[in-house]
Each structure stands twice: as structure tokens, then as C-alpha cells.
Amino acid sequence: MSNSSLFMEERRRTILEQLGRRGRVSVRDLSDLLRVSTVTIRQDLRALEDASLLERTHGGAVLPLPPAGSPERSFDVRLREHQAVKDGLARAAAGRVESGMSIAMDASTTVFAMLPYLKKLDRLLIITNSLMLAQHCLDSPQMEVYLPGGRLRRDSISLVGKPEELPDINLNLGFFGAHGIAPEAGITESSQEEVTMKQAMMRHCLQTYLLVDERKWGKVAPYTLGGAQAVSVILTPGTAPAAPVAELRAQGAQVWLVAAAE
């Protein structure tokens, strides 16, 4: 193999590494980083797109969308993963809720883990698009639960498609999960319909909390929920990577580190 072919492979590997960390790359930045012409970078991006490893955009590239019909891992599978960390985040989040409050809760498994702690309160109003969460409130008459209309999204066991049918109620707090979070891309999700529903619920909340474990840092999903400042507080375990946490704090985001449950 010639030196030029070897350098080309190394260059394209570096492009994919940058894309994996940032979610998007620009021709100009890659040209400066790799010290080659913008023409060469565009050729690299074209070749990588032909291999279905990225999607070119005006002036750069982004991660490819998942294949149509590829299901997100099921709710039950995700619920059993990383339980101690999820429980630590859930307990810290639930500690912000007081009896008599009105809150929003999305369909993420980490937010679902708050439910045992919330059931200890005397009275609570919950707006959610999670059918799983609503079902598990049936044994708790002190919890008043509101659901929007819409279509069933089976992977998350949630209702999506009609955010306008959320009740027009002022909410004290809102609790949300995410597929990924990164300083460059913000908070991202795997479903545009979930993003739309979460954003609609957030608009009703005075304060919003994002619950993300350390595996979500550096990940970039196809759809943007918002910048890190789109939520009031980010709750994440102490094992979250220090560099992106520090970068988001420097950008003005509130990031609270939480211990895992024992």
C-alpha cells in the first residue's frame, strides 16, 4: 500500500472520529485540522457518504440517520440497564418535587424510575406522554394524571403526534431524558415526534430537569431537542466525563453531579 493511500485512510478515520464526537463537521475545520485542501476534504466526505458512513451537508457533514424502520431498543430492555445510576438520578430529581405540585414527565426510563419516590407524596398532578408511567399510577389515587391524544410509539410506549392536545396547565417542574448530550450539538433525540412532544411539555414548565447517565455524553442523535441551556438543570452521575461537563458549565449550563444508588 502506498504512503498516499495510507494517509488517505488515516485522514478519513480521523474525519469519522471527529464526527462521532461532535455530531457534525465542517470542511473548513477539517481542512485546518488535517492540513489538506478543502477540495481533498470534499473528496473524502463524498467517499465516506458513498459508504453510508455520513451525510454531506452544505459546508460539511453530519451523522447518518438510522435506517427506516430500525427500532429503538425496547423500553423493557432499557429499563433494566444501569439501574443503580438511574435510581440515583431519579431519587435526586424526585427530591425536588413537593406535595401539591404539578409536573411533566416524559417517556424515558430514567424519568420513569422517579415514580416510587413520587408515590410517597400526598398529592401530585402529572402530565406525561408515557403510557407505562400512567399505568403504574393506577394504584395511587393521590396522583392525577393527564395524557395527550396521539399515536402509540411502541418502542417507548408513549403517545406522540398531537402535542397540541396537552392540557393548558402551568407546571412547576418538568423531568426529561435524552438520547445524547454534547457541547457541540446540545441535547438530542432519536425521534422527531418525541422531540416535538418534549418541547411542548417544556413550554408549560417553570423549571426543567434533564436526567442523563454518563453513557449519553458525547452521543449525538439525529434530532435536536435544544441547546444545553434549554433546560434549567442537567442531572448526571459523578462518573460523567469531566471535559464536556466543564465545557457546558462554561457555556452557562447548570450541571449537577449525582451519586449512584447503593
Residue, then its C-alpha position, 0 to 999 in steps of 0.5 A: m500500500s502506498n504512503s498516499s493511500l495510507f494517509m488517505e485512510e488515516r485522514r478519513r478515520t480521523i474525519l469519522e472520529q471527529l464526527g462521532r464526537r461532535g455530531r457534525v463537521s465542517v470542511r473548513d475545520l477539517s481542512d485546518l485540522l488535517r492540513v489538506s485542501t478543502v477540495t481533498i476534504r470534499q473528496d473524502l466526505r463524498a467517499l465516506e457518504d458513498a459508504s453510508l458512513l455520513e451525510r454531506t451537508h452544505g459546508g460539511a457533514v453530519l451523522p447518518l440517520p438510522p435506517a427506516g424502520s430500525p427500532e429503538r431498543s425496547f423500553d423493557v430492555r432499557l429499563r433494566e440497564h444501569q439501574a443503580v445510576k438511574d435510581g440515583l438520578a431519579r431519587a435526586a430529581a424526585g427530591r425536588v418535587e413537593s406535595g401539591m405540585s404539578i409536573a411533566m414527565d416524559a417517556s424515558t426510563t430514567v424519568f420513569a424510575m422517579l415514580p416510587y419516590l413520587k408515590k410517597l407524596d400526598r398529592l401530585l398532578i402529572i402530565t406525561n406522554s408515557l403510557m407505562l408511567a400512567q399505568h403504574c399510577l393506577d394504584s395511587p389515587q393521590m396522583e392525577v394524571y393527564l395524557p395527550g391524544g396521539r399515536l402509540r410509539r411502541d418502542s417507548i410506549s408513549l403517545v406522540g403526534k398531537p402535542e397540541e392536545l396537552p392540557d393548558i396547565n402551568l407546571n412547576l417542574g418538568f423531568f426529561g431524558a435524552h438520547g445524547i448530550a454534547p457541547e457541540a450539538g446540545i441535547t438530542e433525540s432519536s425521534q422527531e415526534e418525541v422531540t416535538m412532544k418534549q418541547a411542548m411539555m417544556r413550554h408549560c414548565l417553570q423549571t426543567y430537569l434533564l436526567v442523563d447517565e454518563r453513557k449519553w455524553g458525547k452521543v449525538a442523535p439525529y434530532t435536536l431537542g435544544g441547546a444545553q441551556a434549554v433546560s434549567v438543570i442537567l442531572t448526571p452521575g459523578t462518573a460523567p466525563a469531566a471535559p464536556v461537563a466543564e465545557l457546558r458549565a462554561q457555556g452557562a449550563q447548570v450541571w449537577l453531579v449525582a451519586a449512584a444508588e447503593 
